[in-house]
C-alpha cells in the first residue's frame, strides 16, 4: 500500500510503516467498546472558553469491536503493520480483507482528524 505525496517528484509512502497517533479524547463504554469524543467546537478559542460550559461538549462516536481494537493500539509507538498483525491474530478470518479495511478506516480517521500519522 503506497501513497504518493503531491510534490513535483512523487515519493512513495508505505502505509504499513506509518505510526498512527490519537488526536482526540476517548473512553470505553460499559460493553468495552471505544467511544471517541469529538469536540463540538473546533476553534481553539471556543474550545478553551465555551466548550467546558456546554452540557454536552462532545459528539460521541462509538466504534465496533474491530475499530475499538485498532484504536487502542494507535498509541504513537506501533506501526500500522504491527497493528495489522495484532488484528489478524485476534480476529482471524473475520477481519478479511485486512489491509483494505485498515486503509479505509485510517483514511476515515485521518480525514476527521481523529488521528495523525507519524513517519511521513
N, C-alpha and C positions, 0 to 999 in steps of 0.2 A: 504494500500500500504506500504509494508515493504521492506526495503533494508537491505542486510546483509553486514557487513564490512568483510575485508579479514584477520581478526585476527584469532588466534587459536581457540578462543571461539566466534562463530558468535553472534554478537549483533544486535538486530533488531532496525532499524531506521524507524520511521513513517514519510514518505514524507510530509504528511499533517501538521506536526508540525515544519517543517523546514522553515527558513526565507530566501527567495531569495533576493539577493542584486546585483544591477547592477555593472558591472565590466568594461564597455566601455562607450564611449560617445554616445549621440543620439540627434536627433532633430525631429521636426514634419514637414511634408511636407504641401503643400497648401491644401491638402484634409483632413488633420488632422491625417494622419497615421504616426506611428513612423518609423523613418529611423535610423537604427543602424550604427554607424561609426566605422568600424573595421580598425585599423591602418594597412597599407600595410607592415610596418616593425615591427617585434616583439621584436627584441633585444633592451634593454633599451638604450644602447649607440647610436644605429642608430636612435631610436625614438627621442632622445634628439638633435642630431646633424644634421640629414638628413631629417627627416620627415617634418619639417617646411619648407624646401626648395623645396619640391616636389609640382608640380602643383595640383595634386590630391592625397593627402596623405592618404586618407581613401577609403576603399571599402564601398559602401552604400548598406545596406540590408534593403529593405522595408518590413515591417510587414503588415499583413492584419488587419482587424478590431478587430478580437478576439486577435491576437498577440499583437496589439497595446494596447488594454485594459489591458492585462496581464502585459505587460512591464511597463506601467505607475505605477502600484501598486507594482512593485519589488523595493521598496524604503528602504528595510532593516528593516522595522518595522512590516510588515504584514506577517503572516504565509501563507503557500500555501493554507491551509484550508480557511482562511479569503478571499483570492483572489478568490478561487473557488466559495465561496458563492456569491461574487460580480458578477462573471461571470454568474452564474446560474440566479441571479435576473435580470441582464441586458439583457442576450441573450435568456433565457428560453430554449425551446426545440431545438433551432438551435445549441446549444453547445454540445448536447449529442453525444456520451458518454463522459461526462465531465471529469471524472478522468483519463480515458485512454488518452484523448487528452492532458490534463495538464501534465501527466507523460512523454509523448513523447516530448512535447515542452520543458519542463525543461531539459530533457536528452540532447536534441539538443543544447540548450543554454549553458548548463554546459560543454558539450563536446568542444564547440567552445570558451570556457572561456569568454562568454558574461555576465554570472552571476556567483556568488559563493553562496553556501548555508551555512547559519549560523545555528548553533544549533546542529551540529553533535557531 
